[in-house]
Amino acid sequence: MSRVSTLAGWAPRLTQATGILLILLGIIHLIATPFLIGWSSRQLRSDHASLVIAAMRLNHILVGILLLPLGVSTFWSGKAIEQSWALRLATMNAIILLCLPILLVTTMPLESLDAPLFRLAILVLIAACLVQLLALAGVWRSRQKESSSIPARRP
């Protein structure tokens, strides 16, 4: 059995695992919100600190909530990965997922890595990216092999 067919065989479970990891990441995000707000309120000493904290709270809660449907749609696309709609949805979710670690690295200061919940979130995110990429690579290559092995019709 080739690596491509092995990856294609594992693709449904890998994609579902990615969905579960994204749901877990959303939950971690929501759990971390009060810790982030508490830390931020101790760091900010201005008249407008309450506005900054409110914006941070809203942003953090929204991202946590939006990770949940991303995880659910990724999970369900894994259940039907052989269907074209599911493969397209999983690919679109993988592209979105690939943006997240890039955004983290380019926007977050290195000091933020000191927070254990942030480290856990980064590890879950990287694992989800790798798992999703492996799954989709196997399916797309398997489909290419299948389409190249089908003889062309003659009129």
C-alpha positions as CSV (number, residue, x, y, z in Angstrom):
1,M,0.0,0.0,0.0
2,S,1.5,3.3,-1.0
3,R,1.8,6.4,1.2
4,V,-0.8,8.2,-0.9
5,S,-3.4,5.5,-0.5
6,T,-2.6,5.2,3.2
7,L,-3.1,9.0,3.7
8,A,-6.3,8.8,1.7
9,G,-7.6,6.0,3.8
10,W,-6.8,7.9,7.0
11,A,-8.2,11.2,5.6
12,P,-11.7,10.9,7.1
13,R,-10.3,10.3,10.6
14,L,-7.6,12.9,10.3
15,T,-10.0,15.5,9.1
16,Q,-12.4,14.6,12.0
17,A,-9.5,14.8,14.4
18,T,-8.7,18.3,13.0
19,G,-12.3,19.3,13.7
20,I,-12.1,18.1,17.2
21,L,-8.8,20.0,17.8
22,L,-10.4,23.2,16.5
23,I,-13.4,22.7,18.8
24,L,-10.9,22.2,21.6
25,L,-9.0,25.3,20.6
26,G,-12.3,27.3,20.7
27,I,-13.0,26.0,24.2
28,I,-9.5,26.9,25.3
29,H,-9.9,30.3,23.9
30,L,-13.2,30.9,25.8
31,I,-11.7,29.5,29.0
32,A,-8.6,31.8,28.6
33,T,-10.7,34.9,28.2
34,P,-11.2,35.7,31.9
35,F,-7.5,35.1,32.5
36,L,-6.5,37.4,29.7
37,I,-9.0,40.1,30.9
38,G,-7.7,39.9,34.4
39,W,-4.1,40.1,33.3
40,S,-4.9,43.0,30.9
41,S,-6.7,45.0,33.6
42,R,-3.7,44.8,35.8
43,Q,-1.4,46.0,33.0
44,L,-3.5,49.0,31.8
45,R,-3.5,52.1,33.9
46,S,-5.4,54.7,32.0
47,D,-8.8,56.3,31.9
48,H,-9.7,54.3,28.8
49,A,-8.6,50.9,30.1
50,S,-12.2,49.7,30.4
51,L,-12.7,50.4,26.6
52,V,-9.6,48.5,25.7
53,I,-10.6,45.6,28.0
54,A,-14.1,45.5,26.5
55,A,-12.7,45.3,23.0
56,M,-10.3,42.6,24.0
57,R,-13.1,40.6,25.7
58,L,-15.3,40.9,22.6
59,N,-12.5,39.9,20.3
60,H,-11.5,36.9,22.3
61,I,-15.0,35.6,22.8
62,L,-15.8,36.1,19.1
63,V,-12.7,34.2,18.0
64,G,-13.5,31.4,20.5
65,I,-17.0,31.1,19.2
66,L,-16.0,31.3,15.5
67,L,-13.5,28.4,16.1
68,L,-16.4,26.2,17.1
69,P,-18.3,26.1,13.8
70,L,-14.9,25.9,11.9
71,G,-14.2,22.8,14.0
72,V,-17.7,21.4,13.5
73,S,-17.7,22.0,9.7
74,T,-14.2,20.4,9.5
75,F,-15.3,17.4,11.5
76,W,-18.4,16.9,9.3
77,S,-16.5,17.3,6.1
78,G,-14.3,14.5,7.3
79,K,-17.3,12.2,7.5
80,A,-18.0,12.7,3.8
81,I,-14.5,13.5,2.5
82,E,-15.1,11.4,-0.6
83,Q,-17.8,13.7,-1.8
84,S,-16.7,16.8,-3.7
85,W,-18.5,19.3,-1.4
86,A,-16.8,17.9,1.7
87,L,-13.4,17.9,0.1
88,R,-13.8,21.5,-1.0
89,L,-15.1,22.5,2.4
90,A,-12.2,20.7,4.1
91,T,-9.7,22.4,1.7
92,M,-11.2,25.8,2.4
93,N,-11.0,25.2,6.1
94,A,-7.4,24.1,5.8
95,I,-6.5,27.3,4.0
96,I,-8.1,29.3,6.8
97,L,-6.4,27.1,9.4
98,L,-3.0,27.7,7.7
99,C,-3.5,31.5,8.2
100,L,-3.8,31.2,12.0
101,P,-0.3,30.2,13.0
102,I,1.1,32.8,10.5
103,L,-1.0,35.4,12.2
104,L,0.1,34.3,15.6
105,V,3.8,34.4,14.8
106,T,3.6,37.8,13.0
107,T,1.3,39.6,15.5
108,M,2.0,38.3,19.0
109,P,5.0,39.4,21.1
110,L,7.3,36.7,22.3
111,E,6.4,37.4,25.9
112,S,3.0,36.0,25.3
113,L,4.6,32.5,25.0
114,D,5.0,32.6,28.8
115,A,1.3,31.9,29.3
116,P,0.6,28.2,29.6
117,L,-2.9,28.5,28.0
118,F,-1.3,30.3,25.0
119,R,1.3,27.6,24.6
120,L,-1.4,24.9,24.7
121,A,-3.4,26.8,22.1
122,I,-0.4,27.1,19.8
123,L,0.4,23.4,20.1
124,V,-3.3,22.4,19.4
125,L,-3.3,24.8,16.4
126,I,0.0,23.4,14.9
127,A,-1.3,19.9,15.4
128,A,-4.6,20.7,13.7
129,C,-2.7,22.3,10.8
130,L,-0.4,19.3,10.3
131,V,-3.2,16.7,10.6
132,Q,-5.4,18.6,8.1
133,L,-2.6,19.0,5.6
134,L,-1.7,15.3,5.7
135,A,-5.3,14.3,5.3
136,L,-6.0,16.5,2.3
137,A,-2.7,15.7,0.6
138,G,-3.6,12.1,0.6
139,V,-7.1,12.6,-0.7
140,W,-6.0,15.0,-3.5
141,R,-3.2,12.7,-4.6
142,S,-5.4,9.7,-4.5
143,R,-7.9,11.5,-6.7
144,Q,-5.2,12.5,-9.2
145,K,-4.0,8.9,-9.4
146,E,-7.6,7.7,-10.0
147,S,-8.2,10.3,-12.7
148,S,-4.9,9.5,-14.5
149,S,-5.6,5.8,-14.5
150,I,-9.0,6.1,-16.1
151,P,-8.7,5.7,-19.8
152,A,-9.9,8.5,-22.0
153,R,-13.2,7.8,-23.9
154,R,-13.1,7.7,-27.6
155,P,-16.0,9.0,-29.6
